Amino acid sequence: MKVVIEADGGSRGNPGPAGYGAVVFSADRSTVLAERKESIGFATNNVAEYRGLIAGLTAASELDADEVVVFMDSKLVVEQMSGRWRVKHPDLMELNREAAQLARRFGSIEYGWIPRAQNSHADRLANEAMDGAVQAPSAAPAAAPASPGWSGARGEPTRLLLLRHGQTELSVDRRYSGRGNPALTELGRRQAEAAARYLGDKGGIDAVLSSPLQRAHDTAAAAATQLGLDVVIDDDLIETDFGAWEGLTFTEASQRDPDLHLHWLRDTSVVPPGGESFDKVAERVRRVRNRIVADHAGSTVLVVSHVTPIKTMLRLALDGNAGILYRLHLDLASLSIAEFYPDGLASVRL
């Protein structure tokens, strides 16, 4: 069966509240076979476009289509899926791979660009999804929007207090410490208690989220006790999986895999032996950021995690490229602040 897919995605703020729409037509476009639309939280326009494509391809697969023609008004997605343009942005690499994997289910597939005016059905669905993302029912009159600050951002931000865990034996020796579960040292416990006292005096914190690893959980628990809150574990806050490099020093990892280690220091898509790339970490950090912004809008949330997830969260707030990961240094038990506004803007407080 031959089908035609039209897909679209959008983001109000870019990045900001985002959603996608996709429609699957019969070959002659006389019949709508499937429609898909979804709000995807806080994302860029290009991410939303890819998500719309993936939804359309998934729907076509569920219909047992074997011949597919895809039309989109995103030239970037069309050219990348056609293989004429390289995928360079880490936010899009995994989405491109997922879409390509779905595309292989069909006997044939073609991609074509159309003007937005000719993509009105999918565009309508995407806008309906975005409307759902930004409209929250309320019986009370809406408060007047806050005046924009120097950045132009409006509304009350969701404020993330990003706390790195205290010292462990591996951090003393400057060893890669990912999925291993070392406990805090005595100094690490004192660091956690000091951070907890500071945060308790500061107050105004509405929730405490933590990585599942013990060093982060124990740091979070100290703060939660001071704040009178419970610790909520979120698996997406876990540290990078360094694979075979776990427990090694920089020098030891470099000697073990000299070429791979050097490449890993320059390319966030490179995977340590048996481990996880920084691009994969970015995917889950983006997920947890979106959940926090959705579940705790306008609140202040303490997030206790590790070096790579915290750097990645700061990268999202700064809208920076992957190179920022190699230029930031986070001390043990250090605190960073990222704010995400409802209009899609963000800032980092130093």
QUIPE-V340120 format. One record per backbone hydrogen bond with DSSP energy under -1.0 kcal/mol. CO is the residue of the C=O (numbers start at 1). NH is the residue of the N-H. E is the energy in kcal/mol with one decimal. If there is no record, write none. Layout:
# QUIPE-V340120
co->CO nh->NH e->E
co->CO nh->NH e->E
This chain:
# QUIPE-V340120
co->1 nh->66 e->-2.3
co->1 nh->67 e->-1.8
co->3 nh->69 e->-1.8
co->4 nh->25 e->-3.5
co->5 nh->71 e->-3.1
co->6 nh->23 e->-2.6
co->8 nh->21 e->-2.7
co->10 nh->19 e->-2.0
co->11 nh->13 e->-1.2
co->16 nh->43 e->-2.5
co->17 nh->12 e->-2.5
co->18 nh->40 e->-2.3
co->19 nh->10 e->-2.5
co->20 nh->38 e->-1.6
co->21 nh->8 e->-2.7
co->22 nh->36 e->-2.9
co->23 nh->6 e->-2.4
co->24 nh->33 e->-3.2
co->24 nh->34 e->-1.4
co->25 nh->4 e->-2.0
co->26 nh->29 e->-2.2
co->31 nh->26 e->-2.2
co->34 nh->24 e->-2.9
co->36 nh->22 e->-2.8
co->38 nh->20 e->-1.9
co->41 nh->18 e->-2.9
co->43 nh->16 e->-2.1
co->44 nh->48 e->-2.1
co->45 nh->49 e->-2.3
co->46 nh->50 e->-2.2
co->47 nh->51 e->-2.4
co->48 nh->52 e->-2.1
co->49 nh->53 e->-2.1
co->50 nh->54 e->-2.7
co->51 nh->55 e->-2.2
co->52 nh->56 e->-2.2
co->53 nh->57 e->-2.7
co->54 nh->58 e->-2.4
co->55 nh->59 e->-2.2
co->56 nh->60 e->-2.3
co->57 nh->61 e->-2.3
co->58 nh->62 e->-2.2
co->59 nh->63 e->-1.1
co->60 nh->65 e->-2.2
co->61 nh->64 e->-1.8
co->66 nh->107 e->-1.3
co->66 nh->108 e->-1.4
co->67 nh->3 e->-2.5
co->68 nh->110 e->-1.8
co->69 nh->5 e->-3.1
co->70 nh->112 e->-2.5
co->71 nh->7 e->-1.7
co->72 nh->114 e->-2.1
co->74 nh->78 e->-2.2
co->75 nh->79 e->-2.8
co->76 nh->80 e->-2.4
co->77 nh->81 e->-2.7
co->78 nh->82 e->-1.6
co->79 nh->84 e->-2.0
co->79 nh->85 e->-1.4
co->89 nh->92 e->-1.6
co->89 nh->93 e->-1.0
co->92 nh->96 e->-2.8
co->93 nh->97 e->-2.2
co->94 nh->98 e->-2.5
co->95 nh->99 e->-2.5
co->96 nh->100 e->-2.5
co->97 nh->101 e->-2.3
co->98 nh->102 e->-1.9
co->99 nh->103 e->-2.4
co->100 nh->104 e->-1.4
co->102 nh->105 e->-1.9
co->103 nh->106 e->-1.6
co->108 nh->68 e->-2.2
co->110 nh->70 e->-3.0
co->112 nh->72 e->-1.9
co->115 nh->118 e->-1.4
co->116 nh->119 e->-1.9
co->119 nh->123 e->-2.3
co->120 nh->124 e->-2.4
co->121 nh->125 e->-1.9
co->122 nh->126 e->-2.5
co->123 nh->127 e->-2.3
co->124 nh->128 e->-2.3
co->125 nh->129 e->-2.1
co->126 nh->130 e->-2.3
co->127 nh->131 e->-2.6
co->128 nh->132 e->-1.8
co->129 nh->133 e->-1.2
co->130 nh->134 e->-1.5
co->131 nh->135 e->-1.4
co->149 nh->152 e->-1.6
co->153 nh->149 e->-1.2
co->158 nh->340 e->-2.2
co->159 nh->301 e->-3.0
co->160 nh->338 e->-2.2
co->161 nh->303 e->-3.2
co->162 nh->336 e->-2.2
co->163 nh->305 e->-2.1
co->165 nh->333 e->-2.0
co->167 nh->185 e->-2.2
co->168 nh->172 e->-1.7
co->169 nh->173 e->-1.5
co->170 nh->175 e->-2.7
co->176 nh->247 e->-3.2
co->185 nh->189 e->-2.4
co->186 nh->190 e->-1.9
co->187 nh->191 e->-2.6
co->188 nh->192 e->-2.3
co->189 nh->193 e->-2.3
co->190 nh->194 e->-2.5
co->191 nh->195 e->-2.5
co->192 nh->196 e->-2.3
co->193 nh->197 e->-2.5
co->194 nh->198 e->-2.2
co->195 nh->199 e->-2.6
co->196 nh->200 e->-2.8
co->197 nh->201 e->-2.4
co->198 nh->202 e->-2.0
co->199 nh->203 e->-2.8
co->207 nh->302 e->-2.8
co->208 nh->232 e->-2.6
co->209 nh->304 e->-2.8
co->210 nh->234 e->-2.7
co->213 nh->217 e->-2.8
co->214 nh->218 e->-3.1
co->215 nh->219 e->-1.0
co->216 nh->220 e->-2.9
co->217 nh->221 e->-2.9
co->218 nh->222 e->-1.6
co->219 nh->223 e->-1.4
co->220 nh->224 e->-3.0
co->221 nh->225 e->-2.2
co->222 nh->226 e->-1.4
co->223 nh->227 e->-2.0
co->224 nh->228 e->-1.3
co->224 nh->229 e->-2.2
co->232 nh->210 e->-2.3
co->234 nh->237 e->-2.0
co->235 nh->238 e->-1.6
co->241 nh->276 e->-2.4
co->242 nh->245 e->-2.2
co->243 nh->246 e->-1.8
co->245 nh->248 e->-2.4
co->248 nh->176 e->-3.1
co->249 nh->253 e->-2.5
co->250 nh->254 e->-2.3
co->251 nh->255 e->-2.3
co->252 nh->256 e->-2.1
co->253 nh->257 e->-2.3
co->257 nh->261 e->-3.1
co->258 nh->262 e->-1.9
co->259 nh->263 e->-2.3
co->260 nh->264 e->-2.7
co->261 nh->265 e->-1.5
co->263 nh->266 e->-1.6
co->263 nh->267 e->-1.5
co->267 nh->270 e->-1.5
co->268 nh->279 e->-2.2
co->272 nh->275 e->-2.8
co->273 nh->244 e->-3.0
co->277 nh->281 e->-1.6
co->278 nh->282 e->-2.4
co->279 nh->283 e->-1.6
co->280 nh->284 e->-1.6
co->281 nh->285 e->-2.4
co->282 nh->286 e->-2.2
co->283 nh->287 e->-1.7
co->284 nh->288 e->-2.4
co->285 nh->289 e->-2.5
co->286 nh->290 e->-2.3
co->287 nh->291 e->-2.2
co->288 nh->292 e->-2.6
co->289 nh->293 e->-2.5
co->290 nh->294 e->-2.0
co->291 nh->295 e->-3.2
co->292 nh->296 e->-2.6
co->296 nh->299 e->-2.3
co->299 nh->159 e->-2.6
co->300 nh->206 e->-3.0
co->301 nh->161 e->-2.9
co->302 nh->209 e->-3.3
co->303 nh->163 e->-2.7
co->304 nh->211 e->-1.8
co->305 nh->165 e->-1.5
co->306 nh->310 e->-2.1
co->307 nh->311 e->-2.8
co->308 nh->312 e->-2.5
co->309 nh->313 e->-2.2
co->310 nh->314 e->-2.3
co->311 nh->315 e->-2.3
co->312 nh->316 e->-2.1
co->313 nh->317 e->-2.0
co->314 nh->318 e->-2.3
co->315 nh->320 e->-1.9
co->321 nh->324 e->-1.8
co->322 nh->325 e->-1.8
co->323 nh->326 e->-1.2
co->324 nh->327 e->-1.4
co->331 nh->334 e->-1.7
co->334 nh->164 e->-2.2
co->336 nh->162 e->-3.4
co->337 nh->349 e->-2.3
co->338 nh->160 e->-3.3
co->339 nh->347 e->-2.2
co->340 nh->158 e->-2.8
co->341 nh->344 e->-1.9
co->345 nh->341 e->-3.0
co->347 nh->339 e->-3.1
